[in-house]
């Protein structure tokens, strides 16, 4: 089952990232994982949180532009080659990974076009698909 990822668009200026974290803390929303990218004047924050709908609502009320997307979360062991097995499995099935990042140490979040098919394939191959 896909998990929800919230993308938050931020001005690239001091304190904006802290403001997001402060809002989540105030609302008792656990930040489970995140990825950031930046382009001169703005940044993109991708987050996995304990309550994505609530996070989206409170961030929008605070003036942030957000986007919700489904992604796959896969548990991997902390040893050489584990991620490669996941990526090789998807490559064999011609599933492209749009982006990837690590959350909570041994879980990776993947964005792919056909989530349902990718999850099924990974599950059938014995990977720990998070829920």
DSSP file (Angstrom, degrees, kcal/mol; ACC not computed):
  #  RESIDUE AA STRUCTURE BP1 BP2  ACC     N-H-->O    O-->H-N    N-H-->O    O-->H-N    TCO  KAPPA ALPHA  PHI   PSI    X-CA   Y-CA   Z-CA
    1    1 A X              0   0    0      0, 0.0    72,-0.3     0, 0.0   115,-0.0   0.000 360.0 360.0 360.0 129.7    0.0    0.0    0.0
    2    2 A X        -     0   0    0     70,-0.1     2,-0.3     1,-0.1    70,-0.2  -0.223 360.0-137.7 -62.6 155.1    1.4    3.4   -1.0
    3    3 A X  E     -A   71   0A   0     68,-2.7    68,-2.3    45,-0.0     2,-0.4  -0.758  22.7-105.7-107.1 162.6    2.3    5.9    1.7
    4    4 A X  E     -A   70   0A   0     -2,-0.3     2,-0.4    66,-0.2    45,-0.4  -0.737  30.1-167.9 -91.8 133.1    1.5    9.7    1.5
    5    5 A X  E     -A   69   0A   0     64,-3.1    64,-2.4    -2,-0.4     2,-0.5  -0.969   9.1-149.7-117.9 135.6    4.3   12.1    0.9
    6    6 A X  E     -AB  68  47A   0     41,-2.7    41,-2.9    -2,-0.4     2,-0.5  -0.915   5.2-157.5-107.2 127.3    3.8   15.8    1.3
    7    7 A X  E     -AB  67  46A   0     60,-3.4    60,-2.0    -2,-0.5     2,-0.5  -0.904   8.7-167.0-103.3 130.9    5.8   18.2   -0.8
    8    8 A X  E     -AB  66  45A   0     37,-3.1    37,-2.8    -2,-0.5     2,-0.5  -0.973  11.7-145.1-120.6 128.7    6.2   21.7    0.5
    9    9 A X  E     -AB  65  44A   0     56,-2.6    56,-0.7    -2,-0.5     2,-0.3  -0.832  25.6-175.7 -96.6 126.9    7.5   24.6   -1.6
   10   10 A X  E     - B   0  43A   0     33,-2.7    33,-3.2    -2,-0.5     2,-0.2  -0.911  31.3-114.8-125.8 145.1    9.6   27.0    0.3
   11   11 A X  E     - B   0  42A   0     -2,-0.3     2,-2.0    31,-0.2    31,-0.3  -0.590  40.9-115.5 -68.3 141.9   11.3   30.3   -0.3
   12   12 A X  S    S+     0   0    0     29,-2.2     2,-0.3    -2,-0.2    -1,-0.1  -0.550  74.0 116.7 -84.1  78.0   15.0   29.7    0.0
   13   13 A X  S >  S-     0   0    0     -2,-2.0     3,-1.7    30,-0.0     4,-0.4  -0.974  73.0 -73.8-144.5 158.4   15.6   32.0    3.0
   14   14 A X  T 3  S+     0   0    0     -2,-0.3    -3,-0.0     1,-0.2    -2,-0.0  -0.194 111.2  12.6 -53.9 129.5   16.7   31.6    6.6
   15   15 A X  T 3> S+     0   0    0      1,-0.0     4,-2.1     4,-0.0    -1,-0.2   0.224  89.3 107.7  94.8 -14.2   14.1   30.1    9.0
   16   16 A X  H <> S+     0   0    0     -3,-1.7     4,-1.7     2,-0.2     5,-0.1   0.919  83.7  45.9 -66.9 -41.7   11.6   28.7    6.5
   17   17 A X  H  > S+     0   0    0     -4,-0.4     4,-2.1     1,-0.2    -1,-0.2   0.909 112.9  50.7 -65.6 -41.4   12.6   25.1    7.1
   18   18 A X  H  > S+     0   0    0      1,-0.2     4,-2.6     2,-0.2    -1,-0.2   0.862 105.4  57.7 -62.6 -35.5   12.5   25.6   10.8
   19   19 A X  H  X S+     0   0    0     -4,-2.1     4,-2.3     2,-0.2    -1,-0.2   0.907 105.8  48.8 -62.8 -41.8    9.1   27.1   10.5
   20   20 A X  H  X S+     0   0    0     -4,-1.7     4,-2.4     2,-0.2    -2,-0.2   0.947 112.7  47.8 -61.2 -48.2    7.7   24.0    8.9
   21   21 A X  H  X S+     0   0    0     -4,-2.1     4,-2.3     1,-0.2    -2,-0.2   0.876 111.0  51.9 -61.1 -38.0    9.3   21.8   11.7
   22   22 A X  H  X S+     0   0    0     -4,-2.6     4,-2.8     2,-0.2    -1,-0.2   0.911 109.3  49.2 -64.8 -43.3    7.9   24.2   14.3
   23   23 A X  H  X S+     0   0    0     -4,-2.3     4,-1.8     2,-0.2    -2,-0.2   0.925 111.7  48.8 -62.8 -44.8    4.3   23.9   12.8
   24   24 A X  H  <>S+     0   0    0     -4,-2.4     5,-3.0     1,-0.2    -2,-0.2   0.916 112.8  48.0 -62.4 -42.7    4.6   20.1   12.7
   25   25 A X  H ><5S+     0   0    0     -4,-2.3     3,-1.9     1,-0.2    -2,-0.2   0.941 109.0  53.0 -62.1 -47.4    5.8   20.0   16.4
   26   26 A X  H 3<5S+     0   0    0     -4,-2.8    -1,-0.2     1,-0.3    -2,-0.2   0.852 112.8  44.9 -56.6 -35.7    3.0   22.4   17.5
   27   27 A X  T 3<5S-     0   0    0     -4,-1.8    -1,-0.3    -5,-0.2    -2,-0.2   0.329 114.2-117.5 -92.2   7.3    0.4   20.1   15.9
   28   28 A X  T < 5 +     0   0    0     -3,-1.9     2,-0.6     1,-0.2    -3,-0.2   0.861  61.7 151.8  58.0  39.6    2.1   16.9   17.3
   29   29 A X      < -     0   0    0     -5,-3.0     2,-0.4    -6,-0.1    -1,-0.2  -0.905  42.5-133.2-101.9 120.4    2.8   15.6   13.8
   30   30 A X        -     0   0    0     -2,-0.6    20,-1.9    -3,-0.1     2,-0.9  -0.599   6.8-141.2 -79.0 126.8    5.9   13.3   13.8
   31   31 A X  E     +C   49   0A   0     -2,-0.4    18,-0.2    18,-0.2     3,-0.1  -0.787  25.8 174.6 -86.3 105.6    8.4   14.0   11.0
   32   32 A X  E     -     0   0A   0     16,-2.1    72,-0.7    -2,-0.9     2,-0.3   0.738  60.4 -15.3 -89.3 -25.2    9.4   10.5   10.0
   33   33 A X  E     -C   48   0A   0     15,-1.5    15,-2.6    70,-0.2     2,-0.3  -0.961  60.4-175.9-172.6 157.8   11.6   11.4    7.0
   34   34 A X  E     -C   47   0A   0     68,-0.4     2,-0.3    -2,-0.3    13,-0.2  -0.992  12.1-160.8-158.6 161.9   12.4   14.2    4.6
   35   35 A X  E     -C   46   0A   0     11,-2.2    11,-3.1    -2,-0.3     2,-0.4  -0.986  13.6-161.5-143.7 141.3   14.4   15.2    1.6
   36   36 A X  E     +C   45   0A   0     -2,-0.3     2,-0.3     9,-0.2     9,-0.2  -0.945   9.9 177.2-125.0 149.6   15.3   18.7    0.4
   37   37 A X  E     -C   44   0A   0      7,-1.9     7,-2.8    -2,-0.4     2,-0.4  -0.964  13.7-156.3-138.8 156.4   16.4   20.2   -2.9
   38   38 A X  E     -C   43   0A   0     -2,-0.3     2,-0.4     5,-0.2     5,-0.2  -0.973  16.6-171.9-138.2 151.9   17.0   23.8   -3.7
   39   39 A X  E >   -C   42   0A   0      3,-3.0     3,-3.6    -2,-0.4   -27,-0.2  -0.967  57.0 -84.4-139.3 125.0   17.1   26.1   -6.7
   40   40 A X  T 3  S+     0   0    0     -2,-0.4     3,-0.0     1,-0.3    -1,-0.0   0.279 122.2  21.0   5.7 -65.6   18.4   29.6   -6.1
   41   41 A X  T 3  S+     0   0    0    -30,-0.1   -29,-2.2    -3,-0.0     2,-0.3   0.560 126.0  32.8 -99.9  -9.8   15.2   31.3   -4.9
   42   42 A X  E <   -BC  11  39A   0     -3,-3.6    -3,-3.0   -31,-0.3     2,-0.3  -0.936  60.1-149.0-143.7 165.1   13.1   28.3   -3.7
   43   43 A X  E     -BC  10  38A   0    -33,-3.2   -33,-2.7    -2,-0.3     2,-0.5  -0.931  10.7-139.6-132.4 158.1   13.4   24.9   -2.1
   44   44 A X  E     -BC   9  37A   0     -7,-2.8    -7,-1.9    -2,-0.3     2,-0.6  -0.984  15.7-167.6-119.9 123.3   11.4   21.7   -2.3
   45   45 A X  E     -BC   8  36A   0    -37,-2.8   -37,-3.1    -2,-0.5     2,-0.5  -0.953   0.8-167.1-112.5 118.0   10.8   19.8    0.9
   46   46 A X  E     -BC   7  35A   0    -11,-3.1   -11,-2.2    -2,-0.6     2,-0.4  -0.921  17.3-179.1-104.1 128.1    9.5   16.3    0.6
   47   47 A X  E     -BC   6  34A   0    -41,-2.9   -41,-2.7    -2,-0.5     2,-0.5  -0.956  28.4-155.6-132.4 147.8    8.3   14.8    3.9
   48   48 A X  E     + C   0  33A   0    -15,-2.6   -16,-2.1    -2,-0.4   -15,-1.5  -0.993  32.5 173.1-114.8 123.5    6.8   11.7    5.3
   49   49 A X  E     - C   0  31A   0     -2,-0.5     3,-0.4   -45,-0.4   -18,-0.2  -0.797  46.5-107.1-130.9 168.2    4.8   12.4    8.5
   50   50 A X  S    S+     0   0    0    -20,-1.9     2,-0.3     1,-0.3   -19,-0.1   0.758 115.2  23.1 -68.8 -25.4    2.6   10.6   10.9
   51   51 A X     >  +     0   0    0    -21,-0.2     4,-2.4     1,-0.1    -1,-0.3  -0.722  66.7 177.0-143.9  88.6   -0.5   12.5    9.6
   52   52 A X  H  > S+     0   0    0     -3,-0.4     4,-2.6    -2,-0.3     5,-0.2   0.872  80.8  52.2 -64.6 -39.6   -0.1   13.8    6.1
   53   53 A X  H  > S+     0   0    0      2,-0.2     4,-2.2     1,-0.2    -1,-0.2   0.934 112.8  44.3 -63.8 -46.1   -3.6   15.2    5.7
   54   54 A X  H  > S+     0   0    0      2,-0.2     4,-2.7     1,-0.2     5,-0.3   0.913 113.0  52.2 -64.3 -42.5   -3.4   17.2    8.9
   55   55 A X  H  X S+     0   0    0     -4,-2.4     4,-2.3     1,-0.2     5,-0.3   0.920 109.8  49.0 -60.2 -43.9    0.1   18.4    8.0
   56   56 A X  H  X S+     0   0    0     -4,-2.6     4,-2.4     1,-0.2    -1,-0.2   0.926 111.7  49.7 -61.4 -44.1   -1.1   19.5    4.6
   57   57 A X  H  X S+     0   0    0     -4,-2.2     4,-2.1     1,-0.2    -2,-0.2   0.935 114.0  42.7 -61.5 -49.0   -4.0   21.4    6.2
   58   58 A X  H  X S+     0   0    0     -4,-2.7     4,-1.0     1,-0.2    -1,-0.2   0.855 114.8  50.1 -71.6 -33.1   -2.0   23.2    8.9
   59   59 A X  H  <>S+     0   0    0     -4,-2.3     5,-2.5    -5,-0.3    -1,-0.2   0.899 110.3  50.0 -70.1 -39.4    0.8   24.1    6.4
   60   60 A X  H ><5S+     0   0    0     -4,-2.4     3,-1.8    -5,-0.3    -2,-0.2   0.913 108.2  53.3 -63.3 -41.4   -1.6   25.5    3.9
   61   61 A X  H 3<5S+     0   0    0     -4,-2.1    -1,-0.2     1,-0.3    -2,-0.2   0.781 106.1  55.0 -63.0 -25.5   -3.2   27.6    6.6
   62   62 A X  T 3<5S-     0   0    0     -4,-1.0    -1,-0.3    -3,-0.2    -2,-0.2   0.335 127.8 -98.6 -90.7   6.9    0.2   28.9    7.4
   63   63 A X  T < 5S+     0   0    0     -3,-1.8     2,-0.3     1,-0.3    -3,-0.2   0.545  76.5 138.0  94.2   8.0    0.7   30.0    3.8
   64   64 A X      < -     0   0    0     -5,-2.5     2,-0.5    -6,-0.1    -1,-0.3  -0.665  51.0-130.7 -87.7 142.1    2.8   27.2    2.4
   65   65 A X  E     -A    9   0A   0    -56,-0.7   -56,-2.6    -2,-0.3     2,-0.3  -0.791  37.1-179.5 -87.2 131.3    2.1   25.7   -1.0
   66   66 A X  E     -A    8   0A   0     -2,-0.5     2,-0.3   -58,-0.2   -58,-0.2  -0.856  22.6-162.2-132.4 164.0    1.9   21.9   -0.8
   67   67 A X  E     -A    7   0A   0    -60,-2.0   -60,-3.4    -2,-0.3     2,-0.4  -0.983  12.9-146.2-145.5 136.8    1.3   18.8   -2.9
   68   68 A X  E     +A    6   0A   0     -2,-0.3     2,-0.3   -62,-0.2   -62,-0.2  -0.869  24.1 170.4-105.7 137.4    0.3   15.3   -1.8
   69   69 A X  E     -A    5   0A   0    -64,-2.4   -64,-3.1    -2,-0.4     2,-0.4  -0.983  33.0-117.6-142.9 154.1    1.6   12.2   -3.6
   70   70 A X  E     +A    4   0A   0     -2,-0.3     2,-0.3   -66,-0.2   -66,-0.2  -0.759  39.1 169.1 -87.8 138.3    1.6    8.5   -3.2
   71   71 A X  E     -A    3   0A   0    -68,-2.3   -68,-2.7    -2,-0.4     2,-0.4  -0.891  32.4-110.3-139.4 169.6    5.1    6.9   -2.9
   72   72 A X  E     -D  110   0B   0     38,-2.5    38,-2.6    -2,-0.3     2,-0.5  -0.854  20.7-159.0-104.5 140.0    6.5    3.5   -2.0
   73   73 A X  E     -D  109   0B   0     57,-0.4    57,-3.2    -2,-0.4     2,-0.5  -0.985  12.4-174.4-118.5 125.4    8.4    2.8    1.2
   74   74 A X  E     -DE 108 129B   0     34,-2.6    34,-2.5    -2,-0.5     2,-0.4  -0.975  19.9-134.7-124.4 128.3   10.6   -0.2    1.3
   75   75 A X  E     -DE 107 128B   0     53,-3.9    53,-0.8    -2,-0.5     2,-0.3  -0.648  27.6-178.1 -78.3 133.3   12.5   -1.6    4.3
   76   76 A X        -     0   0    0     30,-3.0     2,-0.1    -2,-0.4     7,-0.1  -0.967  27.5-112.0-130.4 148.9   16.1   -2.5    3.5
   77   77 A X        -     0   0    0     -2,-0.3     2,-1.9     1,-0.1     5,-0.2  -0.466  33.2-110.4 -76.4 153.5   18.8   -4.0    5.8
   78   78 A X  S    S+     0   0    0     -2,-0.1     2,-0.3     4,-0.1    -1,-0.1  -0.534  82.3  99.8 -85.0  73.1   21.8   -1.9    6.7
   79   79 A X  S >  S-     0   0    0     -2,-1.9     3,-1.6     0, 0.0     4,-0.3  -0.986  82.0 -75.3-153.9 156.4   24.3   -3.8    4.6
   80   80 A X  T 3  S+     0   0    0     -2,-0.3    -3,-0.0     1,-0.2    -2,-0.0  -0.219 111.4  16.5 -56.8 135.6   26.0   -3.5    1.3
   81   81 A X  T 3> S+     0   0    0      1,-0.0     4,-1.7     3,-0.0    -1,-0.2   0.285  86.8 112.5  91.2 -10.1   23.9   -4.3   -1.8
   82   82 A X  H <> S+     0   0    0     -3,-1.6     4,-1.4     1,-0.2     3,-0.2   0.945  82.4  43.1 -63.1 -48.6   20.5   -4.1   -0.2
   83   83 A X  H  > S+     0   0    0     -4,-0.3     4,-2.6     1,-0.2     5,-0.2   0.892 109.3  59.4 -63.1 -38.5   19.4   -1.0   -2.1
   84   84 A X  H  > S+     0   0    0      1,-0.2     4,-3.2     2,-0.2     5,-0.2   0.876 101.0  55.0 -57.7 -38.6   20.9   -2.5   -5.3
   85   85 A X  H  X S+     0   0    0     -4,-1.7     4,-2.1    -3,-0.2    -1,-0.2   0.916 109.4  46.6 -61.9 -42.8   18.6   -5.5   -5.0
   86   86 A X  H  X S+     0   0    0     -4,-1.4     4,-2.0     2,-0.2    -2,-0.2   0.952 115.8  45.3 -62.2 -49.1   15.5   -3.2   -4.8
   87   87 A X  H  X S+     0   0    0     -4,-2.6     4,-2.6     1,-0.2    -2,-0.2   0.891 112.3  50.6 -65.2 -40.5   16.7   -1.1   -7.8
   88   88 A X  H  X S+     0   0    0     -4,-3.2     4,-2.7    -5,-0.2    -1,-0.2   0.896 108.0  54.1 -62.9 -39.5   17.7   -4.2   -9.9
   89   89 A X  H  X S+     0   0    0     -4,-2.1     4,-0.9    -5,-0.2    -2,-0.2   0.927 112.9  42.2 -60.4 -45.4   14.2   -5.7   -9.2
   90   90 A X  H  <>S+     0   0    0     -4,-2.0     5,-2.8     1,-0.2     3,-0.4   0.895 113.1  53.1 -69.0 -39.6   12.5   -2.6  -10.5
   91   91 A X  H ><5S+     0   0    0     -4,-2.6     3,-2.1     1,-0.2    -2,-0.2   0.909 103.4  56.8 -61.8 -42.9   15.0   -2.2  -13.4
   92   92 A X  H 3<5S+     0   0    0     -4,-2.7    -1,-0.2     1,-0.3    -2,-0.2   0.822 110.3  45.4 -57.4 -31.3   14.3   -5.8  -14.5
   93   93 A X  T 3<5S-     0   0    0     -4,-0.9    -1,-0.3    -3,-0.4    -2,-0.2   0.278 118.0-114.5 -95.9   9.6   10.6   -4.9  -14.8
   94   94 A X  T < 5 +     0   0    0     -3,-2.1     2,-0.6     1,-0.2    -3,-0.2   0.852  63.5 151.5  59.5  38.6   11.4   -1.6  -16.6
   95   95 A X      < -     0   0    0     -5,-2.8     2,-0.3    -6,-0.1    -1,-0.2  -0.905  36.0-144.9-101.6 119.0   10.1    0.5  -13.7
   96   96 A X        -     0   0    0     -2,-0.6     2,-0.6    -3,-0.1    17,-0.5  -0.630   4.2-139.1 -84.9 138.0   11.9    3.9  -13.6
   97   97 A X  E     -F  112   0B   0     -2,-0.3    15,-0.2     1,-0.2     3,-0.1  -0.880  11.3-167.3 -95.5 118.3   12.6    5.5  -10.2
   98   98 A X  E    S-     0   0B   0     13,-3.2     2,-0.3    -2,-0.6    -1,-0.2   0.904  70.3 -21.6 -72.8 -42.4   11.9    9.3  -10.4
   99   99 A X  E     -F  111   0B   0     12,-0.7    12,-2.0     2,-0.0     2,-0.3  -0.971  61.3-161.4-160.4 165.0   13.6   10.0   -7.1
  100  100 A X  E     +F  110   0B   0     -2,-0.3     2,-0.3    10,-0.2    10,-0.2  -0.995   9.7 171.1-151.6 145.9   14.6    8.2   -4.0
  101  101 A X  E     -F  109   0B   0      8,-1.6     8,-3.2    -2,-0.3     2,-0.4  -0.983  30.1-112.4-153.6 161.0   15.6    9.1   -0.4
  102  102 A X  E     -F  108   0B   0     -2,-0.3   -68,-0.4     6,-0.2     2,-0.4  -0.744  27.3-175.1 -97.4 139.4   16.2    7.4    2.9
  103  103 A X  E  >  +F  107   0B   0      4,-3.2     4,-1.5    -2,-0.4     3,-0.2  -0.973  66.7   2.3-128.2 149.3   14.0    7.8    6.0
  104  104 A X  T  4 S-     0   0    0    -72,-0.7     2,-2.2    -2,-0.4    -1,-0.1   0.800 113.7 -80.4  47.6  38.0   14.5    6.4    9.5
  105  105 A X  T  4 S+     0   0    0      1,-0.2    -1,-0.2     2,-0.1    -3,-0.0  -0.237 125.2  38.7  78.5 -53.5   17.8    4.8    8.6
  106  106 A X  T  4 S+     0   0    0     -2,-2.2   -30,-3.0    -3,-0.2     2,-0.4   0.015  95.9  84.2-127.3  29.3   16.7    1.6    6.8
  107  107 A X  E  <  -DF  75 103B   0     -4,-1.5    -4,-3.2   -32,-0.2     2,-0.4  -0.996  56.4-158.2-129.1 138.9   13.7    2.6    4.8
  108  108 A X  E     -DF  74 102B   0    -34,-2.5   -34,-2.6    -2,-0.4     2,-0.5  -0.932   7.8-145.4-117.0 141.8   13.8    4.1    1.3
  109  109 A X  E     -DF  73 101B   0     -8,-3.2    -8,-1.6    -2,-0.4     2,-0.4  -0.903  19.9-169.9-104.3 129.8   11.0    6.1   -0.3
  110  110 A X  E     -DF  72 100B   0    -38,-2.6   -38,-2.5    -2,-0.5     2,-0.6  -0.964  15.5-152.1-124.2 137.4   10.7    5.7   -4.1
  111  111 A X  E     + F   0  99B   0    -12,-2.0   -13,-3.2    -2,-0.4   -12,-0.7  -0.944  29.4 161.1-105.3 121.1    8.6    7.6   -6.6
  112  112 A X  E     - F   0  97B   0     -2,-0.6     3,-0.3   -15,-0.2   -15,-0.1  -0.918  45.9-120.3-135.3 161.5    7.6    5.5   -9.6
  113  113 A X  S    S+     0   0    0    -17,-0.5     2,-0.9    -2,-0.3    -1,-0.1   0.938 107.1  39.7 -68.5 -48.3    4.9    5.9  -12.3
  114  114 A X     >  +     0   0    0      1,-0.2     4,-2.4     2,-0.1    -1,-0.2  -0.734  67.5 170.0-107.9  83.2    3.0    2.6  -11.6
  115  115 A X  H  > S+     0   0    0     -2,-0.9     4,-3.1    -3,-0.3     5,-0.3   0.914  74.2  53.0 -60.9 -47.3    3.0    2.3   -7.8
  116  116 A X  H  > S+     0   0    0      1,-0.2     4,-2.2     2,-0.2    -1,-0.2   0.916 113.1  43.4 -58.6 -45.9    0.6   -0.6   -7.6
  117  117 A X  H  > S+     0   0    0      2,-0.2     4,-2.6     1,-0.2    -1,-0.2   0.924 114.6  49.5 -65.8 -45.6    2.7   -2.8  -10.0
  118  118 A X  H  X S+     0   0    0     -4,-2.4     4,-2.6     1,-0.2     5,-0.2   0.914 111.9  48.5 -61.8 -43.6    6.0   -1.8   -8.4
  119  119 A X  H  X S+     0   0    0     -4,-3.1     4,-2.9     2,-0.2     5,-0.2   0.927 111.4  50.1 -62.2 -44.5    4.7   -2.6   -4.9
  120  120 A X  H  X S+     0   0    0     -4,-2.2     4,-2.7    -5,-0.3    -2,-0.2   0.930 112.3  47.5 -59.0 -46.8    3.3   -6.0   -6.0
  121  121 A X  H  X S+     0   0    0     -4,-2.6     4,-1.6     2,-0.2    -2,-0.2   0.934 114.0  46.2 -62.2 -47.4    6.6   -6.9   -7.7
  122  122 A X  H  <>S+     0   0    0     -4,-2.6     5,-2.6     2,-0.2    -2,-0.2   0.911 113.6  49.1 -63.0 -42.6    8.7   -5.9   -4.7
  123  123 A X  H ><5S+     0   0    0     -4,-2.9     3,-1.8     1,-0.2    -2,-0.2   0.930 109.9  51.1 -61.5 -45.9    6.4   -7.7   -2.3
  124  124 A X  H 3<5S+     0   0    0     -4,-2.7    -1,-0.2     1,-0.3    -2,-0.2   0.804 106.5  55.2 -62.6 -29.3    6.5  -10.9   -4.4
  125  125 A X  T 3<5S-     0   0    0     -4,-1.6    -1,-0.3    -5,-0.2    -2,-0.2   0.426 124.9-103.8 -84.1   0.7   10.3  -10.7   -4.4
  126  126 A X  T < 5 +     0   0    0     -3,-1.8    -3,-0.2     1,-0.3     2,-0.2   0.575  69.0 148.4  92.8   9.8   10.2  -10.7   -0.6
  127  127 A X      < -     0   0    0     -5,-2.6     2,-1.3    -6,-0.2    -1,-0.3  -0.507  55.5-113.4 -78.1 149.3   11.0   -7.0    0.1
  128  128 A X  E     -E   75   0B   0    -53,-0.8   -53,-3.9    -2,-0.2     2,-0.6  -0.682  33.5-164.8 -84.3  92.0    9.5   -5.4    3.2
  129  129 A X  E     -E   74   0B   0     -2,-1.3   -55,-0.3   -55,-0.2  -127,-0.0  -0.706  18.3-132.1 -82.1 119.1    7.1   -2.9    1.6
  130  130 A X              0   0    0    -57,-3.2   -57,-0.4    -2,-0.6    -1,-0.1  -0.254 360.0 360.0 -72.0 157.0    6.1   -0.4    4.4
  131  131 A X              0   0    0    -59,-0.1    -1,-0.1  -128,-0.0   -57,-0.0   0.351 360.0 360.0-125.7 360.0    2.5    0.6    5.1
